[in-house]
Amino acid sequence: MRRILDAQRAWIDAGRVLAYRTALELDVIKHHPDPAKRETANRWCTLVTPVLKAAWTDQAFTGASACLQVFGGHGYVREWGIEQHVRDARVAMIYEGTNEIQAIDLLVRKVLPDGAKSLLTLLNELAADLPAGSAVAAAALQQFTNFTREQLLVQTQAAGASPELPYWLADDFLRALALLLMAWAWERIAHTPGADVVRWRAAQNGFWRWVWPEFEMRMAMMQASLSPA
Ligand SMILES: Cc1cc2nc3c(=O)[nH]c(=O)nc-3n(C[C@H](O)[C@H](O)[C@H](O)COP(=O)(O)OP(=O)(O)OC[C@H]3O[C@@H](n4cnc5c(N)ncnc54)[C@H](O)[C@@H]3O)c2cc1C
């Protein structure tokens, strides 16, 4: 039960950081006098919006289902209301663009057409924004950057590459980017004054222990799609 609750907080707290940051960037796009700042904000919103929509609506459903489990058999009956959350959350993976279409939007419409230029700039900005000592997140950002530059772009754009290939990769790509954004958010939370208390530490530990290992799994799944046996 502790694992379920800490992992849930890990998703929700990082999701809030990313949602608030996106809301601020939307204001910058609309109101900032400096065109360079508007361009940076536009890059963030263009790339991060499909990630937020897809990864956090997936989590809304799986997280609500996990939280139903905390109630045991009582979770399944109507009186507690948790089963209603599970059903209500399910539709968010479908409407406003299904999550598969969000993943395609990210990789096929936004990342590949400009040779990943915008994405690589965003990854650089995230790396520069990490607090000192964020070794795991920094290494993962570098790993994802190298993968994008040296494998993803090269193999999807190679002569004779299957036009279906990016579609096979899209879900794993979005999910890996979601986890990187969470790692960035958790490093920022952890280095904020006042965060060294159980409320934040438990969720931070939950992130690195229960949520983060999926990053390597998604990278391995992309490698397998790029080099099928
Ligand atoms: C409760 C509810 C309210 C809604 N409200 C509105 C509304 O107010 N306004 C509105 O315009 N629409 C609304 N919709 C419709 C909603 O936008 C669509 O259901 C949604 O876009 C998915 O389209 P579809 O149902 O035709 O599924 P399909 O397009 O038939 O997709 C079926 C499955 O295949 C996947 N898929 C489709 N194409 C691809 C592809 N190229 N690659 C990979 N996977 C693919 C999809 O992700 C999906 O999982 C609502 C839907 C629901 C359930």
The ligand as a Gaussian input file, in Angstrom:
#p B3LYP/6-31G(d) Opt

LIG

0 1
 C      -17.414000      10.503000     -23.610000
 C      -16.865000      11.025000     -24.899000
 C      -17.029000      12.371000     -25.196000
 C      -16.564000      12.882000     -26.401000
 N      -16.768000      14.204000     -26.665000
 C      -16.399000      14.704000     -27.852000
 C      -16.653000      16.070000     -28.170000
 O      -17.180000      16.819000     -27.354000
 N      -16.272000      16.543000     -29.389000
 C      -15.666000      15.721000     -30.309000
 O      -15.360000      16.199000     -31.401000
 N      -15.421000      14.429000     -30.029000
 C      -15.763000      13.883000     -28.836000
 N      -15.519000      12.562000     -28.548000
 C      -14.932000      11.729000     -29.603000
 C      -13.449000      11.456000     -29.374000
 O      -12.682000      12.581000     -29.737000
 C      -13.073000      10.225000     -30.188000
 O      -13.724000       9.116000     -29.593000
 C      -11.568000      10.029000     -30.230000
 O      -10.930000      11.039000     -30.968000
 C      -11.160000       8.676000     -30.817000
 O      -11.728000       8.510000     -32.090000
 P      -12.558000       7.184000     -32.391000
 O      -13.483000       6.930000     -31.235000
 O      -13.138000       7.367000     -33.754000
 O      -11.489000       6.042000     -32.373000
 P      -10.679000       5.497000     -33.644000
 O      -10.100000       6.643000     -34.420000
 O      -11.523000       4.499000     -34.357000
 O       -9.478000       4.782000     -32.902000
 C       -9.587000       3.455000     -32.326000
 C       -8.265000       3.122000     -31.673000
 O       -7.234000       3.044000     -32.664000
 C       -6.179000       3.926000     -32.358000
 N       -5.663000       4.538000     -33.584000
 C       -6.378000       5.199000     -34.548000
 N       -5.559000       5.609000     -35.508000
 C       -4.301000       5.224000     -35.174000
 C       -3.027000       5.364000     -35.765000
 N       -2.864000       6.002000     -36.924000
 N       -1.970000       4.830000     -35.111000
 C       -2.119000       4.204000     -33.927000
 N       -3.306000       4.020000     -33.323000
 C       -4.380000       4.536000     -33.930000
 C       -6.767000       4.997000     -31.447000
 O       -5.764000       5.518000     -30.599000
 C       -7.812000       4.206000     -30.675000
 O       -7.256000       3.609000     -29.553000
 C      -15.923000      12.021000     -27.329000
 C      -15.726000      10.680000     -27.021000
 C      -16.188000      10.179000     -25.825000
 C      -15.944000       8.700000     -25.521000

